[in-house]
Amino acid sequence: MDRLTVPEAARRLGVTPDAVRKRIKRDNIRWEKDDEGRVYVYLDEATTDADTLRDQSATERLFKEMQSQIEHLRDQLDKEREANRENRRLLALQLEHMRALEPPRDTSSDERESPETPFEKAAKGEPPPGDTEQPRPPERSWWQRWFGPR
């Protein structure tokens, strides 16, 4: 058994010093504290190899799981893109059908009764059709009534 400091043990195990401290906290590794407060870890060759293999297998499992998840997400994205493409195609087809159902627009001005709208006539001061009353003068506001005409 080798007596190592936390950084030395981390280097030998191929992990960070924090990972070694976590193992110490969980009591997964043999350790001791000296009178000055330094922490030492005891490792032998079998422990080092087993821990390294365990860490490598966990890393490989995580890597394979992530690859599987990425592949799943790529498949899902491809399906969504295909659905979006189909929706755009259907929308374009529907727009074509709607245009075919619309009556043709006639832009000739012969069909209009008058080139001016009732609003345009009112702006010129002409009374609207069917209105024979004389328009009333606009009512004066309160300040015009108070101060009088000037």
DAMOJO-V446066 format. One record per backbone hydrogen bond with DSSP energy under -0.5 kcal/mol. NH is the residue of the N-H (numbers start at 1). CO is the residue of the C=O. If there is no record, write none. Layout:
NH/CO + NH/CO
//
This chain:
2/43 + 4/2 + 4/41 + 6/39 + 9/5 + 10/6 + 11/7 + 12/8 + 13/9 + 14/10 + 15/10 + 20/16 + 21/17 + 22/18 + 23/19 + 24/20 + 25/21 + 26/22 + 27/23 + 27/24 + 28/23 + 29/23 + 32/40 + 34/38 + 37/34 + 40/32 + 41/4 + 42/30 + 43/2 + 43/41 + 48/44 + 49/45 + 50/46 + 51/47 + 52/48 + 53/49 + 54/50 + 55/51 + 56/52 + 57/53 + 58/54 + 59/55 + 60/56 + 61/57 + 62/58 + 63/59 + 64/60 + 65/61 + 66/62 + 67/63 + 68/64 + 69/65 + 70/66 + 71/67 + 72/68 + 73/69 + 74/70 + 75/71 + 76/72 + 77/73 + 78/74 + 79/75 + 80/76 + 81/77 + 82/78 + 83/79 + 84/80 + 85/81 + 86/82 + 87/83 + 88/84 + 89/85 + 90/86 + 91/87 + 92/88 + 93/89 + 94/90 + 95/91 + 96/92 + 97/93 + 98/94 + 99/95 + 100/96 + 101/97 + 102/98 + 107/105 + 112/109 + 121/117 + 122/118 + 123/119 + 124/120 + 125/121 + 125/122 + 126/121 + 131/128 + 132/130 + 145/141 + 146/142 + 147/143 + 148/144
//
